[in-house]
């Protein structure tokens, strides 16, 4: 069973922006809001040089790493274009106006 964690509302995240969440014993998670109000969550590290993706620019359904401008797909965590690598994604959903993310270790147990 997936353990869902309430992290706030859509209004808590700026449009085309991000906020970070730190869960005990886990890497920092970046939660992104796109221009069309979709929500995605990734581990807050670029697969290239571990740059903080939460500080990057969100465009469409991707984020540009602030260190070397790698474009990372928000849905899959995969580097776009000729770049190679993948950032782990975190399950996220909206329910009753709230944003919920899955505790990463419960995703492994559910698989």
RAGIGI-V607966 format. One line per field, one symbol per residue. ss: DSSP state (~ for helix, > for strand, _ for the rest). phi: phi as a letter, one per 40 degrees, with the letter a starting at -180 (. if undefined). A space follows every 10 residues. Layout:
ss = ???
phi = ???
This chain:
ss = ___>>>>>>~ ~~____>>>> >_______>> >>>_____>> >>>_______ __~~~_>>>_ _>>>______ >>>____>>_ _____>__>> _>>>>__>>> >>_~~~~~~~ _
phi = .cccbcbhbd ccbccfbabb bbcdgbccbb bbbccbgcbb bbccacccbg ccdcccccbg babccccbgc cbcccbgccc gccbhabccb caabafgbcb bccdcccccc c
